[in-house]
Amino acid sequence: MIPSSPRRALVFTIVSSALYFGPDLLMPKAWSASADYDFYYACYQSALVVVAFWFSPAICRSMVVRKLDSETIIGRAGESICNLPLTIFDHPVPFVLTAGLLPAQCEIFLSKGFTDRLTLPGRRFLLARATTHGSWIQRLGAFVPALLFAWFFPGIPDSLKAWLDMAAFLGLWLLLHWGLELSVDRAAARLCGAGAIDGLRDLLAVTNPHNSRLTTQPPPGWRVRAVRVTCEGIELDELSPLPDGALPDLVDGEPWTLFARYAKPGVGRLELRGTLDGEAWLRVVAVELPSSASTPTSS
């Protein structure tokens, strides 16, 4: 279920609970004691899994309260990576899901709360991962374990052996999931090309803010992302290092340099804005532009 309004979430919970627990609650006890009950009940639970995967794109669309324009939020550079139908919805909770049973019917659902926490490389990597989840191997990796679980464990375990069997199955499922997620990262890196490292690091900073011990890079919590510069009292042109206006992250303990051209001297300030740990960040720097200088002025 994707994040939605309280009313839609309540309706979804009631309907899904009724479908899952309905047979046990409504079935006469005489029927549940028959030898064929377990078989038919396993068939019913397995059919629920198939129906849920098949209609998951439609279910997700029904949960969307307000759909947003994807090109405005992620840009054409992000859309060029995504070859699946994309729905960006207005919700503050970071969320992404590739829904569908077959690759041809898959759709991506992404919350604005997730995109707002990422820079452009992070958004591109996130979309590359979501697109990769629409491949055949990823669809089978998501569907088959769920189907097997519904078939072999349709009800609540009634013995210690059944509980241990379920735990073993879930452990194998988790290992399979980890392996598939690593393959998704590799495929997404190939789609993103040179910007894959920055995109993965940016994505990890949002999904796992305590991953500093897993990398030799500065901890993500020390990084200010989506850096923007505005001028007060002075006029600057041709800001660099990047021509498209994107500026590198501000990292604690590392120098950060901005180059620009100016037509007339003056005294003013630069307002550096960005995102630190998902929160808005602001730093004001006083700047004096001399009438002449032998070296560039940097901030």
Stockholm file with secondary structure:
# STOCKHOLM 1.0

chainA/1-299         MIPSSPRRALVFTIVSSALYFGPDLLMPKAWSASADYDFYYACYQSALVVVAFWFSPAICRSMVVRKLDSETIIGRAGESICNLPLTIFDHPVPFVLTAGLLPAQCEIFLSKGFTDRLTLPGRRFLLARATTHGSWIQRLGAFVPALLFAWFFPGIPDSLKAWLDMAAFLGLWLLLHWGLELSVDRAAARLCGAGAIDGLRDLLAVTNPHNSRLTTQPPPGWRVRAVRVTCEGIELDELSPLPDGALPDLVDGEPWTLFARYAKPGVGRLELRGTLDGEAWLRVVAVELPSSASTPTSS
#=GR chainA/1-299 SS CCCCCHHHHHHHHHHHHHHHHHHHHHSCHHHHTSTTHHHHHHHHHHHHHHHHHHTHHHHHHHHCSSEECHHHHHHHHHHTTCCSCEEEECCSSCCEEEECSSGGGCEEEEEHHHHTTSCHHHHHHHHHHHHHTTSHHHHHHHHHHHHHHHHHCCSCCCSHHHHHHHHHHHHHHHHHHHHHHHHHHHHHHHHHGGGHHHHHHHHHHHHCTTCGGGCSSCCGGGEEEEEEEEEESSCCEEEESCTTSCCCCEETTSCCCCEEECSSCEEEEEEEEEEETTEEEEEEEEEEECSCCSSCCCC
#=GC SS_cons         CCCCCHHHHHHHHHHHHHHHHHHHHHSCHHHHTSTTHHHHHHHHHHHHHHHHHHTHHHHHHHHCSSEECHHHHHHHHHHTTCCSCEEEECCSSCCEEEECSSGGGCEEEEEHHHHTTSCHHHHHHHHHHHHHTTSHHHHHHHHHHHHHHHHHCCSCCCSHHHHHHHHHHHHHHHHHHHHHHHHHHHHHHHHHGGGHHHHHHHHHHHHCTTCGGGCSSCCGGGEEEEEEEEEESSCCEEEESCTTSCCCCEETTSCCCCEEECSSCEEEEEEEEEEETTEEEEEEEEEEECSCCSSCCCC
//
